[in-house]
C-alpha cells in the first residue's frame, strides 16, 4: 500500500472506527461461514464443520490486530494506552508532577515570551491586504547615506512618474492635544486605507478628496481610542472633536487590530492636508518642501523587487532636483513592509545573545527534569525489570516513559504560555510606570497568535521527547535479575556515582554561572553609566521640550514662555537652547581655525541664551559667557569647552582666537535642513567639559556654544532652575505652560529624570538578565538538592554502618559535602571559561565601556557557590541524623 492510500485508510479508521471494526467483524464471519458451508456440502456434520472451520481459520483477534496494524490503528491504540497509563502514573505522584511541571513551565514560558515578541515584530504579517507586495522607498547617496523621508512635492512627483507600483501611499507621525492630554496619530494620503485594504468598522475611510485644500478637516479614530476615550459611542461618526485647537469631523472608526504599517496602535488618522493644523505652520510652501513623509508602494503584478529597485533608482533623481544638488544619488533601496520590522544580519547579531540567554534557562530546566526523571526511573527499576521479563520490548517501555515526559512537558507548555502572556502585561506596566512623562506611552501589545501556540506546542513536545529519552534509555538497560539482585544487595556495596547524573548537575550550574556573570556585567555597566557625572547640576533644574508635531516655534512665543516661567514663584532662572542636554547628540558644525594643521574640523555645537551656564551651573574656567546684548544682536562670539580648546589649539592660548563656523539653518519647526551658513566668531570663554549627549560616551569631545539668535527658530528647548527639589514644581510648571498655549504638548522632566531615562534601557536589560539568572540559579539549586537528597537516601544503610562503626556526624557531613562541592567546583571552572569568552564580546557591546575587572566573575562565582553549598548542606545534614539501628533495618 502506497503512502496516500495508507493515510486515507488511517483517517477512515480514526473517523469511522466503529464502522471499520464492524466491517472487519462481518468480513471475518463471512469467511468462516463460507468455509463451513463448503464442509457441510462435502458431508461433514454442521457442528463439526463449524468447529473445523474456526480451527483452520485461526484466531480471529490475531487477524484483527494485523488489520489494525496495517491501517496504522495499532499505533494509535498503543499511544492512547500510553497516555492513559502516563496520566494515572503522574496522578499518583502529585508532588513530583507539580515540581516537574513548574520547572519546565519557567523555561518554556520564558522562551515562549521571547518568541511572542519576535513573532509580533518580525514574523507576523502586517494585518493589511497582501502585505508581501508592500515596499518602503529609500535612497542612497554617494557617501552611502541612507534616507527614507520625502517631501509632499516629491511624493506627488513620484506618483506622477511611477511605473513600478500600482498604488503609492504616504504617511507621517503627528501629535495632537485633546482635552489636556496628548494623542499620537498619522497624517496619511487619501488612498491610504484603500491601498491597505479597508480597516474601517464604522463610517468611511479617508479619501483622496479629503486632501483637497478646500476640504474640511476630518479624522478616523482607532478602535482602541474609540472604545476608551469615547466609550464606544455608536453615534461618534459625524461628531466633531477638537485636536490641537482645531475642530475635526469624525468620519470613521478603524476596525479592531488595524494599526496601519506600525505595531503601535495610533489614536487617529487624518489627511495629509491637515498636517499644518498639527504642526501649527502657516507656511504652505515650506510644508510642501519639508521632507518628513514615509512612502510605501504596492508592487505591480509581474514586477520583481529587483526591477522595481532599478526603476526607482532612475526615478528618484528626477522627482527631487533640489536634493540631487545637495547629494548625488547612487541608487534606490526597497525594504519589504510585509512585517513590522525588517530583518538583517546586524539584527541577528544583536538578538543572538538574548536568544542564547533564554535558551540557557530552558536548558537548565530540562537538565533538571532529566536528573529528576533519571532518579525516578532508577527507583522504578524493579517495575521495569518485571515488565521486561514478561515480554515487553525495551522500545515499548522506552516509548511509555517518554510519553510520560511528553505529557509533563505539554502541561508545562500550557502553563508556560499563560505565564508568558501575563509576564508581558507586567513588563508593559513596569515600562509605562518607569516614564515620568505625562503623555501616554505607546506600547506594542504582544498578543499571541497561532504561531505562538504552535511554537509552544512544538517546543514542549520536543523538550519532553529529547530530554526524556536519555533517562528512559538509561533506566531500561537492566534486566529483572540485575534489578532484584541490586535490591537484595547492601546499599553500601551497590551505590555507584552516576556520571550521567553528575554531568547534568555540572551542566546546570555551569549554565547558571554564565547567566549570573552576564547579569553581573549588565549590572556593572548600569552602575557605571549611572555614576557618570554630567558636569552640570541636575538636582535643581527642569527640562522642557515641546513634542514634535504640536509646536511651531517663533521668537515671540519663546520670549513669552520664558517670561511666564521666570515670573513663577520658586523659579531662579530660565534659559533656552537649541538642544537640551542629555536629549541626544548635538548637531555638527564645520570649524575652520585657519591653522594649516587643522584646516576644517567637525565639532558639536549648541545655540544657547546667556542664562544657560548659570541655570545648569556649568563653570567657566576662563573668560565669560554671552551678554544679553550679544545674544540679541547675534554677536560674533563663542564659548568653547576645555576639550575643544585642547583639540583646536593644543599648547596654545585659545582666548581671543578667531575661527569660522559653518552651521545648518533649519525650517520654522527646526526639523528640516534648509541651507548652511558661515560666520566668523571669537572665543570669549572656556567652559568646563560636560556630557551633552549620552552618558555612556562621557564628556563631549568637542562643544562650541554660540549665542542663540533672535530670528533663528531652530532652538526651542527651555531650562528652568528652581529653589529646592524640582519635582513638586513640575505640576505648576505644566499649568503655566498650558496657560500660554494649551494646544502645545510639552515633555516636562527634571534633569535627574532625563538622566535616569538614559539609564532606563540598560536598567531594564539588567532586570531581565537578573531574572533569567535567578531562574537558572533556582532551577540548578533544586537540581543539586534533589541529587544530594537522592544520594543520601541511597546511602542510608552505608551511613548507618559507618556511624555504627564509630564515624561521627562531622565526618559523615563532610563525606556528603565533598561530593557536592566537587560538582560545584567543576561547574564553576567550566562556566568561568565560557563566561570569560562571553565577557570579551559583551565588553565591546555594552555602551563601549570596554572590559570589566574580575568583580563580576568573583561575585557570580561566590553567589553560585553559596547557593550551591546551601543546596547540598541540608540533605547532607539530614544524613548525620540517621539512627544506625533504623538504618540497618532499612529494607
Secondary structure, DSSP 8 states (H G I E B T S, - for coil): --HHHHHHHHHHHHHTHHHHHHHHHHHHHHHHHHHHHHHHHTT--HHHHHHHHHHHH--HHHHHHHHHHHHTHHHHHHHHHHHHHHHHHHHH-HHHHHHHHHHHHHHHHHHHHHHHHHIIIIISB-SSTTGGGEEEEEEEETT--EE--B-HHHHHHHHHH--SEEEEEEEEEEEEEETTEEEEEEEE-TTHHHHHT--EEEE----GGGGSTTS--EEEE-HHHHHHTTTT-TT-TT-EEEETTEEEEEEEEE-TT--TTSSS--SEEEEGGGHHHHHT---HHHHHH---BEEEEEE-TT--HHHHHHHHHHHHHHH-HHHHHHS-EEEEEEEE-SBSS---HHHHHHHHHHHHHHHHHHHHHHHHHHHHHHHHHHHTHHHHHHHHHTT--HHHHHHHHHHHHHHHHHHHHHHHHHHHHHHHHHHHHHHHHH---SS----------HHHHHHHHHHHHHHHHHHHHHHHHHHTSS-HHHHHHHHHS-HHHH----HHHHHHHHHHHHHHHHHHHHHHHHHHHHHHHHT---SS--SSEEEEEE-TTS----HHHHHHHHHHHHTSTTEEEEEEESS-TTSS---EEEEE-S-SS-SSEEEEEEEE-TTHHHHHT--EEEE----HHHHHHT-SEEEEEHHHHHHHSTTS--TT-EEEEEEEEE-TTS-SEEEEEEEEEEEEEEE-----S-GGG-S-S--EEEE--TT-TT--EEEEEESS-STTHHHHHHHHHHHH-TT--EEEEEHHHHHHHHHHHHHHHHHHHHHHHHHHHHHHHHHHHHHHHHHHHHTHHHHHHHHHTT--HHHHHHHHHHHHHHHHHHHHHHHHHHHHHHHHHHHHHSTT-----SHHHHHHHHHHHHHHHHHHHHHHHHHTT--HHHHHT--
